[in-house]
Amino acid sequence: MATTHDPIRQTVAARVEARGLSLSAASCAIGRNPAYLQQYLTRRSPRRLGEDERLRLAMLLDVDERELGAREPWSPPAVTEADLPY
């Protein structure tokens, strides 16, 4: 598999290999064409995994989606009693 300095691509390559899968099999398992992950890793196309592909790949590789580029979810700031106007 290709070596890269991109931590997301490194995670994908390492986890696919650790699972004993080929890139082709993993691509098909997430509903894409057989060359999808190979192109993602070596040609860097697409630049980022789409939401659906990222979710399916995270499930297939048993990793947190954030390791594959998902952003932290937004949440409102915590409100304490000291913040309340009364």
C-alpha positions, 0 to 999 in steps of 0.5 A: 500500500502507498505510504503517505504523510496524511494521517487519515490516509495512513489510518485507512491503509493501516486498518485495511491491511490489519483487517486482512482486506484488499483495497478493492474488497474494502472499496466494494464493501463501502459501496464504491467501485473497486478502485475507489480506496486505491485512488483515494490513497495514491492519487489523493482523489477524492481529497476527502472521504464523503460522509457516507463513505466515511461512515461505512469505512469507519464501521468496516474498519472499526474506528471512530469516524473522527480518525477518518476526517469527521469533525468534532460535533458542535454542541452549545457551551455549558451553562452554569448557575453563575451564568444565569441572570437571576 
